[in-house]
Amino acid sequence: MTMLSSSSELYVKSLTEKKKEWQSDAACKEALPEVFFSDDEKLIAQAKLICRGCEVRAECLEYAIATRPANGVWGGMSERQLSRIQRLIKSGRNEEASVKKTVEEILHK
């Protein structure tokens, strides 16, 4: 298990506290949870479509990258896409540029 630095812990804590603020504006709040927490490709596509028009998509994505939820579509990203970002972060290889490029690609689709 990876230990977080104290600054990382504070960042994650602040995002968790902020989640309450942005979550009430999320487009997914009216959707069925099964849409966002499914292995079915059709439901994953439906979740991503809902995320595409969400005004708090960036906040959701930032939260998911920082807190590493176990499953689900977050900020328009599937579990596979989130795992890819997390592997880039863990690898430390050109981390910032790789993460930014991947996030930008997804947010502008």
N, C-alpha and C positions, 0 to 999 in steps of 0.2 A: 504494500500500500504506500502510495506517495504522500509524503507529508507536505503540507502547504506552508509557505513562509508566512510570517505574521501579516505582512502586507497583503498577500493573497487571501488569507483568511478574512481580513477586514473587507477586502473587495467583494468576496463572495457573500459575506454577511450583509453588506450594503445593497447588493443586487437582490438578495432574498427579501430584504425589507422593502425595497422599491417595487418588487413584484406585485405586492398588494395594490400599489398605485396604478400601474399600467394594466394589470390583469382585468380590471373592470371595464377597460376600453377595448379589450381584445375581441376580434371578430369571432373567435371560437367559443366564446362564452355561452352562446345559444346552441351550439352544435352538440351532437351526441358524442360522448367521450370515445365510443368505439371507432369513430372516424379517425381520431388522432392516435389511437393506441391499438393498431391492427397490423397484421402481416399481409393483409390483402392489398395487392397493388392498386386496385381500383379505389379503395378507401384512402390509401396513402395519397393518390393523385387528387382525390376530393379534398383531403385536408390541406394539401399544398395550394389548391385553388382558393380555398377560404383564406389561407395565410397571405396569398398574393395581394389581396385587397385590404389587408389589415393595417390600420394606422400605427399599431405598436409592434409591428413585425421586427424591427431592428432591436427593440428592447428585449423581446422574447428570444431572439437569436443570441443576443449577448448573454442573457441569463443562461440559456442552454449550454453555450460554450464554456461559461465559467463554472457552472454547477454540475455539469455532466449527468443529466437525468438518465435513468436506466433504459427508458424506451419512449417511443412516441415521436410525433412530428412536432417540432418546435421551430418557430420562426421560418417556416416554409422548408425546413430541412428534414429529410428522413433520418432514421436511425443510422443508416449506412453513411450518409453525408456527414452527420454529426461525428460519427466514429472517425471518419477521415480527417476532419478538423482536429479532433482530439489526438490522433496519432501524429499529425504534423506538430502540434504543440509539444507533445512528449518527446518527439525526436530532436527538437531544437534546431533542426536544419532549416535555416532561412525561415524560421517560424513566422515572424511578423508578415513578411511578404506573401508567404503561402496562404496563411489564414486570411489575410485581406483579399487576395485574389479569389479564393474560393467563396468567401462571403459575398464579394461584389458580384461574382458570376450568378450566384443564387438570387440575390436581391434584385438583380436587373433582368431576370428571366421573365 
